[in-house]
């Protein structure tokens, strides 16, 4: 799989933080029920890898990826946990090369033109623009389109259901990442119906953009 293949499954990739393993499978099923198939589980909690394993085993139709990959060890652990792709907050050459070596498709993060050049030089032309809103948002992506006409982006960070269409309307944006699909209070309350509704609204952005 190439990370650009993720685009075909919907306009939004949820950026998910899971605190309890017991929440992993019902959360994944709730998102899937709303039409969201690609799931980025971030390596921000001690149970993240266990959650990836649980979802990969119980919900095989989901495309599970690991977010917040910051080292080669993270990449290997994600692959071992059953992840189909990885996402990093920034770009590091050793991680990029390691992911190629082990066969883990990577969506590397960038925030500047220099970082885009570094990732592009290593063969990555579909990049996560992070943190999207703080790093310049729509105007920055429009500016990057000039010198990097061959590069596509997945903006992530500070995007909401209301602002997502502005990003998705850009010619160099194919999908965006968002944490709004899995609010912590909804997960804590195990309000899976609410998460399904949020996923359904995110999936409908395909028609809006």
N, C-alpha and C positions, 0 to 999 in steps of 0.2 A: 504493500500500500504506500502511496505517496500522500503527504499531508494535504496536498491540494484536493485529493479525493474526498476529504472531509466536507468540502463545500457542497457537494451534491446531496448531503443529508439534511440541510437546513441552514437558515441564515444566522443562527446564534449557537455558540458553543458555551454551555454553562461552566463557570469556574466555581468548583465545588470544594468546600471545606467541611469535612465530616469529623465529628468529635467522638461518635460512638459507632462501633462496628455494627451493632444491631440496626442502625438506621440505614446502612449502605444499600442493601437490596431493595427495601421498600421505596427508598428515595429514587433509585435507578428506575424502578418500575413505574413510579409516579411520573417521572420525566418522559419515559418512553410512551406512556399513555397519552401525554400531551403532544407527541410527535417529535420529541427531542431524542435522538439516537446517539449522538456523540457526546461523551461525558469526560470532562477534564477534572480528575480528582487531584487536588493539590497535595504536595508533600509538606503540608504545614502542621500536621498533627501526628502524634505517635502511632495512631491506628491507620494511617493513610494506606500503607501497603496492604494491610489486612483487608481493608475495604475494597481495594482494587481486586484482590484475589477473590473475595466473596462475590462481587458483582460479575467478574469475568466467568465464574463458575455457574452462578445461578441465573444470570441474565445474558446469555451468550449473544443475543441479538444486539446488545449495546456495544458501541465502539468505545472501549475504555482507554483513556490516555492519562498520563501522569503529568501534572503541572508542577511548577517550581523546581524543575531539575536544575541543580546548581553544581553538580560534579559528575564525573564519569561513574562513580559508584552509584549515584542516584539513578543514572540511566540504566545501568545493569540491573539494579533492584527493581526498577519499573518493568523492565522486560521480563524478569523472573516472576513478577507478580501477575503476568498475563496482559500487560498493557500493549495496545496496538500502535501507540504513538506517544511522543513526549513533547512537552512544551517547556521552554526555559524563559526566565524573566529578562535575560540578556544573552549576548552571544560570546561564547568562549571557544576558541579553535579546538582545544582538546576535547571538549564535549561534542562539538560538531563532528569531528573525525571519529570519535568513539561510537557515536550513534550510527554512523555509516558502517563501521566495522562490525557491530553486533546486529545490524539490521533493524534498528528502531527508528522509524521516520521521525524527524524532529522539526518542530515549528519554533525556531529561535526568536528571541525577543530583541528588538532594536528600538532606539529612541532618537538616534541622530543619523545624519548622512554618513558619517565615518563608520558607524556600526553597520549600516546597510551595505556599504562597500566591503567591509570585512566578511560579512556573511555571504554576500554575492560572490566574492572571490573564492569561497570554499564550496560554491555550487548551490547555495540556498537562495531561491528567488521567491519563496512564499514565506513571509515573515510576520511575526507578532509585533504590532506597534504598541509598546507599553512603556510607561502608563499613558494611555491614549489621551485622556483629557488634560492631564497635567503637562504632557509633553507637547502640547500645541493643538491637539484635536484635529478637526476637519481642515483648518487652514494649513497645518503642518503636512497633512497627507496630500493636500493639493499641491503644496510646494515640492514635496518629494516626487510627485508624479512627473515633473519635468525632467530631471536628470536620471530618474530611475523608471523609465517607461516600461521596462521589462520586469519590474518587481511588483508583486501583489502583497496585500497586507490583511492581517486580521487584527484590527484595533481592539484593545482590551484595557480596561481600567477606567472607572468613573463613568461608564456608559450605562444608560438606563433604557427602559422600554420606550420612553419618549424621545430620547436623542439617537437611538440606534438607527432609525431611518435616514438621518442625516449622514451617518457614516456609510451605510449600505448603499446609498445613492452614488457614491464616488466610484469612478471607473476602476480605480486600483484597489478597491476593497471587495472581497468576495464573501466574507463572513465576519462576524464580530464576536468577541467573548464578553460574557456578562455574569456577574455574581447575583444579579437581582432575581434569577430564577429559583434560587434556593436560599431564601432569607433564613437566618439562624433561628428566629423565633418560630417559624413554621416547622423547621426540622425538629427543634426541641419539643414542640407540641405534637409532633408526628401528624401534622396536618397535610397529609398527602394530596388531598383534593385541591387544596390551595396551590400546591406546587404543580399539579397537573394543569390547573387553570393558567398559571404563569407560563408554563411551557407551551401551552396551546397559543397563548397570545404572542409569544416569541416566534413560534413557528409561522404565524400568520404574517409576520413582517416580510416574508418572501413576496407576498402580493403587494405590500405597501411600497417597498423599495423600488 
